[in-house]
Amino acid sequence: MADTLPANTNAPDPAAPQSGTKRRPNAPLWIGFLLSVFAFLSYIPIFAKYPVTRDMPWANFLIFALGLIFLFLGLRRAFVQPTLYRGKIAGPILATLSVAALVFFCFTIFSLGKHLPLSTQAPKVGQKAPEFALADTNGGIISLATLLSTPAASHPTKGVLLVFYRGYW
Amino acid sequence: MQDFEKLGVKPVAISVDSPSESQDLCRKAGYTYTFLSDPNTEVIRRYDLLHKGAGVKGHDIARPAEFLIDSSGTIRWINLTDDLRVRARPDKMLQAASTLASQ
């Protein structure tokens, strides 16, 4: 709603919006925030697909940096020129959210980026597969020898495909 | 997976998950093949696939890998994934398995 104060008040409060002068929306704040959000969300669907941007997500860090620069510019406008620009409340909130997104991003990358072990001692093609005997889901103990010797669904077993997976799904 | 069974190759999955955790997974996903538990990573280490501290709570788990073993117990094909996000393409696995089946 428009201000109802008379236009020619004697002692105008510089922090309050002057009647008749609408404060401009602070675009850099919102651009900065949106860039930070994009930097956070774009890793998995976009940048994680290319090895060059996956192992060290410099592209995401660059976008975060750009976002933070815009946020800084927006905050400066809001606090140094409060009569011209809005954002003294929204600004700090958006900036905090963006920094939080960056920190969370760094933690996520650290845990996702644990490099796989080399497995140089893994058995090679042509070697005998190491024997094992482990519990199955029915409470029985199954060995490699058993798997290879018992027929599967009335066909003699030609082989076993051992699939090691991460677990903890 | 039924393609493997048709070729006479038994798919067998191994992880650190307990039998009950694997059972849940099988039920939810509808898997019918054998799931084995290696909670102490004994067999995982025997195959040199230990990925220390990479599990959800910092537990040791296996890095993803597939081994095709023939009826004499010899390894015929290996796939050690370089990337957690890339799985062995089923067609490559089937190709390896069908060479076994034709023997």
Contacts between the chains, C-beta under 8 A, distances in Angstrom:
chain1	res1	chain2	res2	distance
A	48	B	85	6.8
A	112	B	84	7.8
A	114	B	51	7.7
A	114	B	53	7.5
A	114	B	54	5.1
A	116	B	51	6.5
A	116	B	63	4.9
A	116	B	81	7.6
A	116	B	82	6.7
A	116	B	83	7.9
A	116	B	84	7.1
A	117	B	48	8.0
A	117	B	49	7.7
A	117	B	50	6.5
A	117	B	51	5.6
A	117	B	52	7.4
A	117	B	63	5.9
A	119	B	48	4.8
A	119	B	49	5.8
A	119	B	63	6.6
A	119	B	65	7.2
A	119	B	80	5.7
A	120	B	48	7.1
A	121	B	48	3.9
A	122	B	47	5.6
A	122	B	48	4.1
A	122	B	49	6.5
A	122	B	65	7.2
A	122	B	78	7.2
A	122	B	80	6.7
A	123	B	47	6.3
A	123	B	48	7.8
A	123	B	67	7.4
A	123	B	75	5.6
A	123	B	78	7.8
A	124	B	75	6.9
A	124	B	78	7.2
A	125	B	75	5.4
A	125	B	76	6.4
A	125	B	77	6.5
A	125	B	78	5.8
A	126	B	74	6.7
A	126	B	75	6.8
A	127	B	74	7.2
A	127	B	75	5.6
A	128	B	73	5.2
A	128	B	74	5.9
A	128	B	75	7.4
A	129	B	67	6.3
A	129	B	69	4.4
A	129	B	73	5.6
A	129	B	74	7.1
A	129	B	75	5.1
A	130	B	43	7.4
A	130	B	46	4.5
A	130	B	47	6.2
A	132	B	14	8.0
A	132	B	36	7.8
A	132	B	38	7.9
A	132	B	42	7.8
A	132	B	43	4.3
A	132	B	46	6.8
A	134	B	14	6.8
A	134	B	36	3.9
A	134	B	37	5.8
A	134	B	38	5.6
A	134	B	43	6.2
A	135	B	19	5.3
A	135	B	36	6.7
A	135	B	37	4.8
A	136	B	19	6.8
A	136	B	34	5.8
A	136	B	35	6.5
A	136	B	36	5.6
A	136	B	37	7.6
A	137	B	19	4.9
A	137	B	20	7.8
A	137	B	22	5.1
A	137	B	23	4.3
A	137	B	26	6.4
A	137	B	35	5.2
A	138	B	19	7.9
A	139	B	19	6.8
A	142	B	12	7.9
A	142	B	34	6.5
A	142	B	36	6.1
A	144	B	69	7.3
A	144	B	73	6.9
A	145	B	73	7.6
A	147	B	10	5.8
A	147	B	12	6.2
A	147	B	34	7.4
A	148	B	69	7.1
A	148	B	71	5.5
A	148	B	72	7.9
A	148	B	73	6.1
A	152	B	5	6.2
A	152	B	8	6.4
A	152	B	10	5.1
A	153	B	5	6.3
A	155	B	8	4.6
A	156	B	8	6.4
A	156	B	71	7.7
A	157	B	8	5.8
A	157	B	9	7.6
A	157	B	10	5.9
A	157	B	71	6.1
A	158	B	7	6.5
A	158	B	8	3.6
A	158	B	9	5.7
A	158	B	70	7.0
A	158	B	71	5.8
A	158	B	97	7.9
A	158	B	100	4.7
A	158	B	101	5.1
A	158	B	103	7.1
A	159	B	8	7.1
A	159	B	9	4.7
A	159	B	10	7.4
A	159	B	68	6.1
A	159	B	69	5.6
A	159	B	70	4.7
A	159	B	71	6.0
A	159	B	76	7.1
A	159	B	97	6.8
A	159	B	100	4.4
A	160	B	9	6.8
A	160	B	10	4.9
A	160	B	11	7.9
A	160	B	12	5.5
A	160	B	68	7.7
A	160	B	69	4.7
A	161	B	4	5.9
A	161	B	9	5.3
A	161	B	10	6.9
A	161	B	11	4.7
A	161	B	12	6.8
A	161	B	66	6.3
A	161	B	67	7.5
A	161	B	68	5.4
A	161	B	69	7.7
A	161	B	93	6.8
A	161	B	97	6.5
A	162	B	12	5.5
A	162	B	14	6.4
A	162	B	66	6.7
A	162	B	67	4.3
A	162	B	68	7.8
A	162	B	69	6.4
A	163	B	11	6.2
A	163	B	12	6.8
A	163	B	13	4.7
A	163	B	14	7.1
A	163	B	66	5.2
A	164	B	13	7.9
A	164	B	14	5.2
A	164	B	15	6.9
A	164	B	44	6.6
A	164	B	47	6.9
A	164	B	49	5.3
A	164	B	62	4.3
A	164	B	63	7.4
A	164	B	64	6.3
A	164	B	65	4.7
A	164	B	66	7.3
A	164	B	67	7.8
A	165	B	13	6.1
A	165	B	14	7.5
A	165	B	15	5.0
A	165	B	62	6.7
A	165	B	64	5.6
A	166	B	15	6.6
A	166	B	51	7.6
A	166	B	54	7.5
A	166	B	55	7.4
A	166	B	61	5.1
A	166	B	62	6.4
A	166	B	63	7.6
A	166	B	64	6.3
A	166	B	84	7.6
A	167	B	15	3.2
A	167	B	16	4.6
A	167	B	17	4.1
A	167	B	21	7.5
A	167	B	55	7.3
A	167	B	61	5.5
A	167	B	62	7.0
A	168	B	15	7.9
A	168	B	16	7.1
A	168	B	17	6.7
A	168	B	55	5.0
A	168	B	56	4.6
A	168	B	59	7.1
A	168	B	61	6.4
A	169	B	17	7.6
A	169	B	25	6.1
